[in-house]
Amino acid sequence: MQVKWQWMSWLALLSCGIVAGGTGQQAPALWVLTPLVRPQVPAGLAESANPIDAFIAAEYEEHGLTPVGPADKGTLLRRVYLDLIGLPPSPAEQEAFLNDASSDAYEKVVDHLLASPQYGVRYGRHWLDVLRYSDVDEQMTASPGIYLWRDWVIHALNNDLPFDQFVRAQLTGYRSTVRTQMSATGYRSRIEPRPDDMFALGFLSRGRVLRDGKDNQDLSIGAVETISTAFMGLTVGCAKCHDHKFDPITKRDFYSMKALFDPLVLRKVYLATPAEIFANGLAQDAQEVKRAAAQAPIDALIGPYKKKLYEQRLTMLPPEARAILLKPENKRTVAEQKIADDYFPIVRIDTDKILEIMPPAGRRKYQDLLRLLNPMGGDAAADGGRRVSTLTAFWTAEVDPLKETEKSYILTSGDPSRPEKDHEVQPGWPFAPSDIDFRDGRVEAFSDWLTSPQNTMFARVAVNRLWQWHFGVGLQKNSSDFGKLGGEPSNAKLLDWLASEFVGSGFSMKTIHRMIVTSATYKMSSQLDPALAEADLKADPEDVYLWHFRLQRLDAEPIWDSIQTAAGTLDLSVGGPSFSIGAAPGRRGGGGRRGGPATDNRTNRRAAYMIRGYSTSRDVLPVFLQAFDVDDGRVPCPLRTQTVTAPQSLFLMNSDEVDKASTKFAERLVREADGDLNKAVGLAYRTTLARTPTASELTHALAYLGNDPARLKNFTWLLFNLDEFVYVR
């Protein structure tokens, strides 16, 4: 029976023009590639009219499960608020919902949340984890303006940009598959893309990282690894050094897909009006005059020492290399210039080497002169003559026509310095059709295939991610691996029905969100009666079939945002540079002098804007984010881990941020409760836990406060440290 199923699936793949491995060789098919057929909704099994509940009820019947009842209104309200916008409901919003007896009261709340600009901030963070957003990654070229890509993602989600357009724009800069137009005179030209979609290409430019001063083709390699997991649900990256051990993906497939992105280069775009550009130029001219005057005595001081070291190094070179380096640059041939460039790291004289051979008096004089120069932009000898612009810049990606003519090869062990010249590859990708039309471009052809409604993996992978972010686990548990090791969905029919609905809705993510969170399955309680649930726990201890709502620890961002909300200090403005709650690695606006990220000095913003990244020389990711399981963005993160560790408790107990928030929260309670401690306790519970205190909790709280408002700070600190504060149920 299993053999027959595999054979029938293979025939289905062939009929769709999909060739496993892109080599024409027969290989076991993957279930994610089978044709997407909309399943029939089970009838008569659920009281709810939501089709999701019918598919879930069918699993209850098959596995003999009895679902728990619905969550109470207050619990559900906190759940959906933290889920859709990452913020808790205010006491006024709680009151309004609890007093709304209309049949569609909850649906109105859902619609309000999906229309909120904070929805994009919350779900943008989810997608950026998958797409490996990072403010800092060693020498990431695009670092100073990369936050504009993050902002594009947030705005796209808020506007419910269809998912196929969301992906195409990030791969090509075009939302549409139509990229050319015909004039009245019969001339075909390229359609100019939307200006704002330039920022979507931050997805590609983020990948260019110079390690040891070399371009290691990280852009194209990272693009393959990220795109294949994020949008295809396949671990193509496992074939970088050898054929995939389990899935029908070859090493040649990996490098064929890499060849799609090999011609891409980065282009710097200044984001300013003409007047701002001219003003910046005049300011730089004035700075150069002052700088040159201050630099001259430095050059005069270090010049003889630099010349001496340079001549010493030349004597160590082969005669032919020495002759080339002594020749004026404009007299060198192309081949000679290449040799000179190769020897540059050897003969380069760094300032620290000059200082080593200078007498103490000379070193002191150098430091004195340098102090005069630093306010003007530093030492040209030390920074290679780079000049700093105050204009905000963004690095976009585009095809280099010259690189497009270069050949691509399989790389030995993924090492760009070891191309296998006898193994040239043509642009392509796993499971590609045999007749690829590249007339619009390599990446364009791939993106059109990827985002096609006929591509069965595209919709399945996407809706599974949305499901995962609502329930903590996807219907396909390994949300970035739909291959053989990824297993099979817990409810394949529901997954396919959702994928069909997704395609039918025009790839509207908000449509799927609304359908999921308005289902009875989502609205279920997380509270179990051990006696009544004993049989269910035995039959399905991991809650695979969702007979109760899973208790989930909040992500780092909603925890931070909830603390700041309670304190009344949270800045809800959307967009802008990232901020750090440690030492700022760059500066606001244009980035650090050596290409660091643009940073914001407002530390009370939503944690989605908190800086993240990696550096070998310093900590970039704030301790708070590290403690609560946030990745640094070097690799795609399909699902964050949910640990319970001592550093989490230490942050909530001892950090300056929580101490300041407790003070502000206590001051807010005194102000808003008019000094009434009974009222203050109730307001504190409503603000942090979205519920009123029980009679016992109120009694204990008032006994602790002892009619002393000064003790409210410690009381609010206690609420921040409750398990209930950091969990959603």
NUKEZA-302112 format. One line per 2 residues: number of its first residue (from 1); for each residue x, y, z of C-alpha. Coordinates in Angstrom, 2 decimals, always signed. Layout:
% NUKEZA-302112
NUM) X,Y,Z | ...
% end
This chain:
% NUKEZA-302112
1) +0.00,+0.00,+0.00 | +2.86,+2.38,+0.88
3) +4.65,+1.58,-2.40 | +1.45,+2.24,-4.35
5) +0.99,+5.62,-2.61 | +4.57,+6.70,-3.41
7) +4.17,+5.68,-7.06 | +0.87,+7.54,-7.44
9) +2.38,+10.64,-5.79 | +5.37,+10.48,-8.14
11) +3.04,+10.38,-11.14 | +1.18,+13.39,-9.74
13) +4.44,+15.30,-9.46 | +5.38,+14.48,-13.03
15) +1.98,+15.63,-14.25 | +2.61,+18.99,-12.52
17) +5.95,+19.41,-14.29 | +7.94,+18.90,-11.08
19) +11.13,+16.86,-11.36 | +12.59,+15.63,-8.09
21) +16.07,+16.94,-7.50 | +15.98,+18.93,-10.71
23) +18.09,+16.17,-12.36 | +15.41,+14.16,-14.09
25) +16.18,+11.13,-11.91 | +13.34,+9.38,-10.15
27) +13.36,+9.77,-6.39 | +10.87,+9.29,-3.57
29) +8.37,+12.13,-3.61 | +7.74,+14.45,-0.68
31) +4.17,+14.76,+0.52 | +4.37,+18.58,+0.48
33) +4.69,+18.40,-3.33 | +1.52,+16.39,-3.87
35) -1.34,+18.32,-5.54 | -3.34,+20.52,-3.20
37) -6.94,+19.30,-3.21 | -9.44,+21.13,-1.02
39) -10.78,+18.56,+1.50 | -14.46,+18.27,+2.30
41) -15.36,+19.86,+5.64 | -16.58,+17.13,+8.06
43) -20.28,+17.53,+8.70 | -22.28,+17.18,+11.92
45) -19.31,+16.97,+14.30 | -19.03,+20.49,+15.71
47) -21.49,+23.04,+17.01 | -19.31,+25.86,+15.69
49) -19.81,+27.08,+12.13 | -16.04,+27.59,+11.78
51) -14.66,+24.85,+9.49 | -11.51,+24.59,+11.61
53) -13.58,+23.22,+14.48 | -15.11,+20.55,+12.24
55) -11.69,+19.20,+11.26 | -10.54,+19.28,+14.88
57) -13.74,+17.55,+16.04 | -13.09,+14.75,+13.58
59) -9.78,+14.12,+15.37 | -11.55,+14.10,+18.74
61) -13.90,+11.40,+17.47 | -11.11,+9.33,+15.93
63) -8.92,+9.42,+19.05 | -11.67,+9.30,+21.68
65) -10.97,+12.76,+23.11 | -13.29,+15.06,+25.03
67) -12.35,+18.73,+24.72 | -12.39,+21.04,+27.72
69) -14.81,+23.94,+27.77 | -14.22,+27.49,+26.56
71) -11.98,+29.94,+28.39 | -13.64,+32.71,+30.37
73) -14.01,+36.05,+28.63 | -11.21,+37.78,+30.53
75) -8.70,+35.02,+29.84 | -9.64,+34.94,+26.15
77) -9.32,+38.71,+25.84 | -5.79,+38.75,+27.29
79) -4.84,+35.79,+25.09 | -5.95,+37.34,+21.82
81) -4.51,+40.77,+22.63 | -1.07,+39.37,+23.44
83) -1.29,+37.06,+20.43 | -2.33,+39.56,+17.75
85) -0.64,+42.77,+18.89 | +1.71,+41.66,+21.66
87) +0.16,+44.06,+24.19 | -2.21,+43.43,+27.12
89) -5.73,+44.89,+27.07 | -6.15,+48.02,+29.17
91) -8.60,+48.00,+32.09 | -10.97,+50.13,+29.99
93) -10.80,+47.66,+27.09 | -11.44,+44.79,+29.49
95) -14.45,+46.57,+30.93 | -15.88,+47.30,+27.50
97) -15.57,+43.68,+26.37 | -16.94,+42.16,+29.56
99) -19.97,+44.45,+29.39 | -20.63,+43.81,+25.68
101) -23.37,+41.17,+25.54 | -23.71,+41.20,+21.74
103) -23.20,+37.93,+19.87 | -20.28,+39.34,+17.88
105) -18.49,+41.08,+20.77 | -15.38,+38.92,+20.39
107) -15.31,+39.21,+16.60 | -15.36,+43.00,+16.94
109) -12.32,+42.82,+19.21 | -10.49,+40.63,+16.69
111) -11.25,+43.03,+13.84 | -10.06,+45.95,+15.97
113) -6.76,+44.19,+16.74 | -6.10,+43.17,+13.14
115) -6.66,+46.78,+12.08 | -4.26,+48.10,+14.72
117) -0.81,+49.30,+13.55 | +0.58,+47.26,+16.47
119) -0.45,+44.04,+14.69 | +2.33,+44.56,+12.14
121) +4.86,+45.19,+14.90 | +3.94,+41.89,+16.55
123) +3.76,+39.68,+13.46 | +6.59,+41.47,+11.73
125) +8.79,+40.22,+14.55 | +7.63,+36.64,+13.87
127) +8.48,+36.85,+10.17 | +11.79,+38.61,+10.79
129) +12.88,+35.72,+13.00 | +12.29,+33.36,+10.10
131) +14.03,+35.71,+7.63 | +17.02,+36.22,+10.01
133) +16.76,+39.95,+10.54 | +19.80,+41.36,+12.32
135) +20.95,+44.90,+13.06 | +24.56,+43.75,+13.38
137) +26.40,+40.76,+11.93 | +30.16,+41.36,+12.00
139) +30.87,+43.43,+8.87 | +27.34,+43.42,+7.44
141) +27.42,+46.00,+4.67 | +23.75,+46.94,+4.94
143) +23.78,+47.41,+8.72 | +23.23,+51.20,+8.96
145) +19.94,+51.20,+7.04 | +18.74,+47.63,+7.60
147) +16.00,+48.76,+9.99 | +14.13,+50.12,+6.96
149) +13.62,+46.55,+5.76 | +12.13,+45.70,+9.16
151) +9.84,+48.73,+8.86 | +8.79,+47.66,+5.36
153) +7.78,+44.24,+6.70 | +5.71,+45.86,+9.47
155) +3.90,+48.19,+7.06 | +3.30,+45.36,+4.57
157) +1.63,+43.24,+7.26 | -0.47,+46.13,+8.51
159) -1.73,+46.71,+4.97 | -2.41,+42.97,+4.58
161) -0.13,+42.80,+1.54 | -0.97,+39.42,-0.06
163) +1.62,+36.85,+0.93 | +2.70,+36.10,-2.63
165) +3.42,+39.81,-3.15 | +5.07,+39.99,+0.27
167) +7.56,+37.33,-0.82 | +8.05,+38.50,-4.42
169) +8.86,+42.05,-3.32 | +11.59,+40.81,-1.00
171) +13.14,+38.67,-3.73 | +12.85,+40.99,-6.71
173) +11.65,+44.45,-5.61 | +8.44,+43.87,-7.60
175) +5.10,+42.86,-6.12 | +3.64,+41.87,-9.48
177) +4.74,+39.16,-11.89 | +4.34,+41.76,-14.67
179) +7.60,+43.71,-14.88 | +7.64,+45.07,-18.42
181) +5.28,+47.21,-20.46 | +4.76,+48.01,-24.14
183) +4.63,+51.62,-25.31 | +2.28,+52.89,-28.02
185) +5.22,+52.82,-30.45 | +5.94,+49.15,-29.79
187) +8.90,+49.61,-27.43 | +9.03,+47.26,-24.44
189) +10.56,+48.66,-21.27 | +10.96,+47.71,-17.64
191) +8.20,+48.92,-15.31 | +9.63,+51.01,-12.52
193) +8.94,+49.31,-9.17 | +7.26,+51.06,-6.26
195) +9.84,+53.25,-4.47 | +8.95,+51.87,-1.04
197) +9.53,+48.29,-2.20 | +13.23,+49.11,-2.48
199) +13.31,+48.52,+1.28 | +11.97,+44.99,+0.82
201) +15.31,+44.12,-0.80 | +16.92,+44.50,+2.60
203) +16.09,+40.80,+2.84 | +18.80,+40.11,+0.23
205) +21.26,+42.87,+1.15 | +21.26,+41.70,+4.78
207) +23.10,+38.59,+3.59 | +26.28,+40.32,+2.41
209) +28.79,+39.97,+5.23 | +32.53,+40.52,+4.86
211) +34.45,+38.13,+7.05 | +38.23,+38.69,+7.28
213) +37.77,+41.41,+4.68 | +36.60,+38.90,+2.06
215) +33.33,+38.47,+0.20 | +32.53,+34.84,+0.97
217) +29.41,+34.81,-1.21 | +27.29,+34.96,+1.94
219) +24.57,+36.85,+0.06 | +23.85,+34.03,-2.39
221) +24.50,+31.19,+0.06 | +22.37,+32.83,+2.75
223) +19.59,+33.50,+0.23 | +19.39,+29.80,-0.66
225) +19.38,+28.63,+2.94 | +16.85,+31.21,+4.14
227) +14.44,+31.12,+1.19 | +14.34,+27.33,+1.04
229) +13.44,+26.97,+4.71 | +11.23,+30.06,+5.05
231) +9.08,+29.74,+1.94 | +9.62,+26.18,+0.64
233) +9.82,+24.29,+3.92 | +12.86,+22.40,+2.62
235) +16.35,+22.08,+4.04 | +18.17,+22.71,+0.76
237) +21.12,+24.02,+2.79 | +21.86,+20.44,+3.86
239) +23.05,+19.82,+0.28 | +25.77,+22.47,+0.38
241) +28.57,+19.94,+0.94 | +26.95,+16.69,-0.21
243) +23.70,+15.36,-1.62 | +20.86,+15.55,+0.90
245) +20.85,+12.39,+2.99 | +17.08,+12.08,+3.17
247) +15.31,+14.34,+0.66 | +15.61,+14.26,-3.15
249) +17.86,+17.33,-3.25 | +21.36,+17.12,-4.71
251) +24.49,+19.16,-4.20 | +24.05,+20.38,-7.77
253) +20.54,+21.58,-6.84 | +21.99,+23.76,-4.08
255) +24.54,+25.41,-6.34 | +22.06,+25.79,-9.18
257) +19.84,+27.71,-6.78 | +22.85,+29.68,-5.55
259) +23.56,+30.65,-9.18 | +20.24,+32.52,-9.19
261) +21.69,+35.02,-6.71 | +25.37,+35.04,-7.73
263) +25.02,+38.14,-9.98 | +23.54,+40.27,-7.17
265) +25.51,+43.18,-5.77 | +24.63,+45.91,-3.31
267) +23.98,+49.51,-4.26 | +23.98,+52.35,-1.74
269) +21.04,+54.74,-1.96 | +20.97,+57.99,-0.01
271) +17.55,+58.80,+1.40 | +17.40,+62.58,+1.25
273) +15.93,+65.47,-0.68 | +18.19,+67.35,-3.14
275) +18.38,+70.24,-0.67 | +19.59,+67.90,+2.09
277) +22.18,+66.35,-0.22 | +23.56,+69.74,-1.22
279) +23.62,+70.93,+2.39 | +25.48,+67.77,+3.40
281) +28.02,+68.40,+0.62 | +28.66,+71.96,+1.79
283) +29.10,+70.75,+5.36 | +31.59,+68.11,+4.22
285) +33.53,+70.70,+2.20 | +33.87,+72.89,+5.28
287) +34.88,+69.90,+7.37 | +37.51,+68.86,+4.83
289) +39.21,+72.25,+4.98 | +39.50,+72.04,+8.76
291) +40.46,+68.39,+8.65 | +43.22,+68.92,+6.09
293) +44.77,+71.65,+8.22 | +44.75,+69.37,+11.28
295) +45.89,+66.30,+9.33 | +48.97,+67.96,+7.76
297) +51.14,+68.01,+10.92 | +50.18,+64.39,+11.65
299) +51.28,+63.33,+8.15 | +54.51,+65.29,+8.54
301) +55.19,+63.58,+11.88 | +54.51,+59.97,+10.88
303) +55.57,+60.26,+7.23 | +59.29,+59.38,+7.67
305) +58.48,+56.39,+9.90 | +55.84,+55.12,+7.51
307) +58.26,+55.44,+4.56 | +60.93,+53.53,+6.48
309) +58.58,+50.63,+7.30 | +57.26,+50.51,+3.75
311) +60.75,+50.29,+2.28 | +61.66,+47.53,+4.74
313) +58.65,+45.48,+3.69 | +59.41,+45.97,+0.00
315) +62.82,+44.37,+0.49 | +61.11,+41.18,+1.65
317) +59.09,+40.79,-1.57 | +60.08,+38.93,-4.75
319) +61.90,+41.24,-7.20 | +59.08,+41.20,-9.76
321) +56.50,+42.19,-7.10 | +58.77,+44.89,-5.72
323) +59.20,+46.36,-9.20 | +55.43,+46.53,-9.70
325) +54.82,+48.23,-6.36 | +57.51,+50.82,-7.09
327) +55.83,+51.64,-10.41 | +53.22,+54.48,-10.33
329) +49.72,+53.07,-10.16 | +48.61,+54.75,-13.40
331) +51.50,+53.05,-15.22 | +50.58,+49.51,-14.16
333) +48.81,+47.04,-16.43 | +45.60,+45.34,-15.28
335) +47.58,+42.20,-14.42 | +50.17,+44.23,-12.53
337) +47.48,+46.05,-10.56 | +46.03,+42.70,-9.56
339) +49.44,+41.66,-8.21 | +49.78,+44.97,-6.38
341) +46.35,+44.51,-4.82 | +47.24,+40.99,-3.69
343) +50.34,+42.31,-1.91 | +48.56,+45.28,-0.34
345) +47.78,+43.52,+3.00 | +51.48,+42.66,+3.31
347) +52.90,+46.13,+2.67 | +50.12,+48.09,+4.37
349) +51.46,+50.14,+7.27 | +49.01,+50.44,+10.16
351) +49.31,+53.31,+12.62 | +50.02,+51.02,+15.56
353) +53.13,+49.71,+13.76 | +54.32,+53.26,+13.19
355) +53.84,+54.11,+16.87 | +55.93,+51.08,+17.87
357) +59.07,+52.53,+16.26 | +58.49,+56.16,+17.25
359) +60.31,+57.55,+20.30 | +58.14,+58.35,+23.36
361) +58.19,+62.10,+22.63 | +56.93,+61.44,+19.11
363) +54.11,+59.23,+20.37 | +53.01,+61.90,+22.85
365) +53.02,+64.52,+20.11 | +50.97,+62.21,+17.87
367) +48.33,+61.76,+20.57 | +48.16,+65.53,+21.13
369) +47.66,+66.16,+17.40 | +45.09,+63.36,+17.19
371) +42.99,+64.95,+19.93 | +42.71,+68.06,+17.79
373) +41.65,+65.99,+14.79 | +39.15,+63.60,+16.39
375) +36.27,+66.11,+16.65 | +36.55,+66.53,+12.85
377) +36.22,+62.86,+12.02 | +39.38,+61.07,+13.10
379) +42.76,+60.24,+11.62 | +42.78,+59.61,+7.86
381) +45.86,+57.43,+8.30 | +44.01,+55.27,+10.81
383) +40.63,+54.95,+9.08 | +41.77,+54.63,+5.48
385) +40.58,+58.09,+4.51 | +36.89,+57.27,+4.95
387) +34.53,+60.19,+5.32 | +31.32,+60.15,+7.32
389) +28.04,+61.26,+5.79 | +25.17,+62.46,+7.95
391) +22.66,+61.30,+5.32 | +20.62,+58.19,+6.00
393) +21.49,+55.46,+3.51 | +20.03,+52.12,+2.48
395) +21.72,+49.26,+0.65 | +19.54,+47.69,-2.01
397) +20.36,+44.66,-4.17 | +20.56,+44.60,-7.94
399) +21.97,+42.48,-10.76 | +25.50,+43.29,-11.95
401) +25.47,+42.67,-15.75 | +29.15,+41.70,-15.67
403) +28.69,+39.17,-12.86 | +25.69,+37.79,-14.73
405) +28.07,+36.65,-17.50 | +30.33,+34.81,-15.06
407) +30.01,+31.07,-14.59 | +28.89,+29.41,-11.37
409) +30.41,+26.27,-9.97 | +29.93,+23.71,-7.24
411) +32.10,+24.71,-4.27 | +34.16,+22.15,-2.41
413) +32.79,+21.98,+1.15 | +30.94,+25.24,+0.48
415) +34.25,+27.15,+0.32 | +34.06,+30.04,-2.22
417) +37.84,+29.89,-2.66 | +37.62,+26.29,-3.91
419) +35.31,+26.24,-6.94 | +35.16,+22.96,-8.83
421) +35.91,+24.29,-12.31 | +34.97,+20.93,-13.86
423) +31.49,+21.14,-12.28 | +29.79,+24.20,-13.73
425) +26.12,+24.71,-12.79 | +23.30,+26.52,-14.55
427) +20.73,+28.63,-12.68 | +17.86,+26.54,-11.36
429) +16.36,+25.14,-8.18 | +15.06,+21.88,-6.71
431) +11.85,+20.59,-8.30 | +12.03,+23.23,-11.03
433) +10.14,+22.71,-14.31 | +12.26,+21.61,-17.24
435) +11.56,+24.75,-19.30 | +12.43,+27.76,-17.11
437) +11.76,+31.15,-18.69 | +14.54,+33.50,-17.56
439) +13.63,+36.42,-19.81 | +12.71,+38.66,-16.84
441) +15.73,+37.55,-14.82 | +16.96,+34.62,-12.78
443) +15.46,+35.52,-9.41 | +12.28,+36.75,-11.11
445) +11.74,+33.36,-12.76 | +12.26,+31.57,-9.47
447) +9.99,+33.92,-7.50 | +7.19,+33.53,-10.06
449) +7.38,+29.75,-9.71 | +7.68,+29.91,-5.92
451) +4.67,+32.20,-5.38 | +2.39,+30.62,-7.94
453) -1.00,+29.44,-6.59 | -0.16,+26.12,-8.24
455) +2.94,+25.68,-6.07 | +1.60,+23.34,-3.41
457) +4.39,+23.87,-0.90 | +4.10,+27.68,-0.84
459) +0.65,+27.94,+0.74 | +1.08,+24.91,+2.99
461) +4.30,+26.20,+4.54 | +2.88,+29.70,+5.07
463) -0.41,+28.76,+6.77 | +1.42,+26.27,+8.96
465) +3.58,+29.12,+10.27 | +0.51,+31.21,+11.06
467) -1.04,+28.27,+12.89 | +2.18,+27.71,+14.84
469) +2.32,+31.31,+16.02 | -1.22,+31.04,+17.42
471) -1.00,+27.61,+19.05 | +2.72,+27.27,+19.82
473) +3.12,+24.24,+17.55 | +2.34,+23.92,+13.85
475) +0.11,+21.29,+12.30 | +3.42,+20.28,+10.71
477) +5.58,+20.37,+13.84 | +8.87,+21.12,+12.03
479) +7.67,+24.27,+10.33 | +10.82,+24.78,+8.24
481) +11.27,+21.13,+7.27 | +8.51,+19.46,+5.27
483) +10.97,+16.81,+4.11 | +11.24,+13.23,+5.27
485) +12.78,+14.04,+8.64 | +10.16,+16.72,+9.28
487) +7.45,+14.11,+9.75 | +3.86,+14.50,+8.64
489) +1.09,+16.90,+9.76 | -1.00,+16.05,+12.79
491) -4.07,+17.04,+10.76 | -3.22,+16.92,+7.06
493) -6.79,+17.61,+5.93 | -7.04,+20.77,+8.04
495) -3.67,+21.96,+6.76 | -4.74,+21.46,+3.16
497) -8.09,+23.11,+3.76 | -6.37,+26.16,+5.27
499) -3.88,+26.26,+2.38 | -6.76,+26.14,-0.12
501) -8.55,+28.89,+1.78 | -5.33,+30.93,+1.80
503) -4.99,+30.70,-1.98 | -8.70,+31.41,-2.45
505) -8.48,+34.55,-0.30 | -5.75,+35.97,-2.52
507) -3.09,+35.05,+0.06 | -4.57,+37.32,+2.76
509) -2.77,+36.61,+6.03 | -5.33,+38.55,+8.06
511) -8.09,+36.32,+6.69 | -6.34,+33.23,+8.06
513) -5.57,+34.94,+11.37 | -9.22,+35.86,+11.82
515) -10.41,+32.37,+10.96 | -8.03,+30.78,+13.46
517) -8.61,+33.08,+16.44 | -12.41,+33.05,+16.05
519) -12.52,+29.23,+16.13 | -13.81,+27.40,+19.19
521) -10.51,+25.51,+19.17 | -8.59,+28.73,+19.80
523) -11.10,+29.95,+22.40 | -10.75,+26.78,+24.47
525) -9.62,+26.87,+28.09 | -6.14,+25.80,+29.18
527) -7.44,+24.78,+32.61 | -7.75,+21.01,+33.16
529) -9.78,+19.07,+35.68 | -7.43,+16.12,+36.36
531) -10.32,+13.79,+37.10 | -12.26,+14.63,+33.94
533) -9.18,+14.89,+31.71 | -7.48,+11.66,+32.84
535) -8.51,+9.72,+29.74 | -7.54,+12.57,+27.40
537) -4.15,+12.94,+29.07 | -3.52,+9.24,+28.60
539) -4.65,+9.23,+24.95 | -2.95,+12.51,+23.94
541) -0.52,+13.71,+26.62 | +1.14,+16.28,+24.31
543) -2.18,+17.81,+23.22 | -1.39,+17.09,+19.57
545) -5.11,+17.14,+18.71 | -5.84,+20.32,+20.68
547) -8.42,+19.15,+23.20 | -7.26,+22.06,+25.39
549) -5.37,+25.30,+24.78 | -1.64,+24.97,+25.40
551) -0.13,+27.07,+28.16 | +2.56,+29.23,+26.53
553) +5.29,+31.42,+27.96 | +5.27,+34.86,+26.42
555) +8.05,+35.80,+24.01 | +10.60,+38.34,+25.19
557) +8.96,+41.23,+23.34 | +5.47,+40.99,+24.90
559) +7.07,+40.64,+28.34 | +9.03,+43.87,+27.86
561) +6.03,+45.62,+26.33 | +3.73,+44.51,+29.16
563) +6.13,+45.85,+31.77 | +6.42,+49.20,+30.00
565) +2.65,+49.32,+29.48 | +2.01,+48.83,+33.17
567) +4.49,+51.59,+33.95 | +2.65,+53.85,+31.52
569) +5.88,+54.62,+29.66 | +5.59,+52.53,+26.48
571) +6.18,+54.47,+23.24 | +3.92,+52.94,+20.56
573) +5.34,+54.85,+17.59 | +5.86,+52.61,+14.57
575) +9.16,+52.47,+12.68 | +12.62,+53.94,+13.09
577) +16.10,+52.79,+14.12 | +16.62,+50.14,+16.75
579) +17.49,+50.92,+20.36 | +19.70,+49.21,+22.89
581) +19.23,+48.93,+26.65 | +23.01,+48.55,+26.90
583) +25.77,+50.63,+25.32 | +24.67,+51.94,+21.93
585) +26.87,+50.42,+19.19 | +26.27,+53.19,+16.67
587) +24.57,+56.54,+16.53 | +21.14,+57.75,+15.63
589) +20.34,+58.28,+11.96 | +23.33,+57.48,+9.79
591) +25.00,+54.66,+11.67 | +28.39,+54.33,+13.29
593) +31.59,+55.57,+11.64 | +32.57,+52.05,+10.70
595) +29.22,+51.02,+9.29 | +27.39,+50.29,+12.55
597) +23.61,+50.27,+12.76 | +21.54,+53.40,+13.15
599) +20.32,+53.56,+16.74 | +17.57,+55.31,+18.66
601) +18.00,+56.79,+22.13 | +14.41,+56.05,+23.18
603) +14.64,+52.93,+25.35 | +10.94,+52.81,+26.18
605) +9.89,+51.63,+22.73 | +8.41,+48.25,+21.89
607) +10.96,+45.44,+22.17 | +10.49,+44.59,+18.49
609) +12.75,+47.61,+17.94 | +15.38,+46.43,+20.44
611) +18.73,+45.88,+18.73 | +19.81,+42.34,+17.95
613) +22.75,+40.76,+16.19 | +26.18,+39.23,+16.65
615) +29.79,+40.34,+16.92 | +32.92,+38.47,+17.97
617) +34.30,+41.54,+19.73 | +31.35,+42.64,+21.85
619) +27.87,+41.69,+23.04 | +25.22,+43.04,+20.69
621) +22.12,+41.15,+21.81 | +20.89,+42.64,+25.11
623) +21.01,+40.31,+28.09 | +17.23,+40.58,+28.40
625) +16.68,+39.18,+24.90 | +19.27,+36.46,+25.44
627) +17.61,+35.41,+28.68 | +14.20,+35.06,+27.05
629) +15.41,+32.93,+24.12 | +15.76,+35.46,+21.31
631) +18.15,+34.37,+18.54 | +20.79,+36.77,+17.19
633) +19.69,+36.52,+13.55 | +22.67,+34.65,+12.13
635) +20.43,+31.77,+11.06 | +16.67,+31.53,+10.42
637) +14.64,+30.90,+13.57 | +11.37,+29.12,+12.72
639) +10.31,+28.74,+16.36 | +11.92,+30.12,+19.49
641) +12.68,+27.80,+22.33 | +10.76,+28.37,+25.55
643) +13.09,+27.80,+28.46 | +12.61,+28.52,+32.14
645) +15.97,+29.67,+33.51 | +17.53,+31.58,+36.38
647) +18.57,+34.59,+34.21 | +14.88,+35.20,+33.42
649) +14.03,+35.40,+37.11 | +17.09,+37.51,+37.82
651) +16.05,+40.05,+35.18 | +12.52,+40.32,+36.55
653) +13.79,+40.50,+40.13 | +16.93,+42.61,+39.97
655) +17.25,+44.56,+36.73 | +17.28,+48.34,+36.63
657) +14.57,+48.26,+33.96 | +12.09,+46.38,+36.17
659) +13.02,+48.51,+39.20 | +12.28,+51.72,+37.29
661) +9.07,+50.27,+35.84 | +7.89,+49.23,+39.34
663) +8.41,+52.77,+40.57 | +6.50,+54.26,+37.65
665) +3.72,+51.69,+37.97 | +3.29,+52.44,+41.67
667) +3.14,+56.18,+40.96 | +0.53,+55.51,+38.29
669) -1.60,+53.46,+40.71 | -1.54,+56.18,+43.35
671) -2.51,+58.77,+40.75 | -5.27,+56.84,+39.04
673) -6.74,+55.31,+42.21 | -6.83,+58.67,+44.01
675) -4.96,+57.19,+46.98 | -7.52,+54.38,+47.47
677) -5.36,+51.28,+48.03 | -8.29,+48.91,+47.56
679) -8.89,+50.42,+44.16 | -5.13,+50.47,+43.44
681) -4.81,+46.72,+44.03 | -7.71,+46.02,+41.67
683) -6.22,+48.29,+39.01 | -2.81,+46.63,+39.42
685) -4.28,+43.17,+38.78 | -6.32,+44.38,+35.81
687) -3.28,+46.07,+34.29 | -0.82,+43.17,+34.65
689) -3.00,+40.05,+34.59 | -6.18,+41.32,+32.89
691) -8.40,+40.11,+35.74 | -9.65,+41.24,+39.12
693) -7.98,+39.84,+42.24 | -9.70,+37.07,+44.11
695) -11.01,+37.84,+47.60 | -8.00,+36.09,+49.10
697) -5.53,+37.96,+46.88 | -7.13,+41.29,+47.74
699) -7.00,+40.53,+51.46 | -3.32,+39.52,+51.35
701) -2.39,+42.51,+49.21 | -4.06,+45.01,+51.53
703) -2.51,+43.33,+54.55 | +0.93,+43.66,+52.96
705) +0.41,+47.31,+52.01 | -0.69,+48.15,+55.54
707) -2.30,+51.38,+54.36 | +1.13,+52.60,+53.19
709) +1.21,+53.75,+49.52 | +5.02,+53.64,+49.61
711) +4.82,+49.84,+49.62 | +3.06,+49.79,+46.26
713) +6.41,+49.68,+44.47 | +7.28,+46.31,+46.03
715) +3.75,+45.11,+45.35 | +3.99,+45.93,+41.65
717) +7.41,+44.27,+41.54 | +5.75,+41.14,+42.93
719) +3.12,+41.15,+40.18 | +5.83,+41.38,+37.50
721) +7.41,+38.26,+39.03 | +4.28,+36.11,+39.02
723) +4.25,+33.13,+36.64 | +0.85,+34.30,+35.47
725) +2.41,+37.54,+34.21 | +4.79,+35.81,+31.80
727) +2.44,+33.06,+30.64 | -0.63,+33.20,+28.44
729) -3.34,+30.69,+29.14
% end
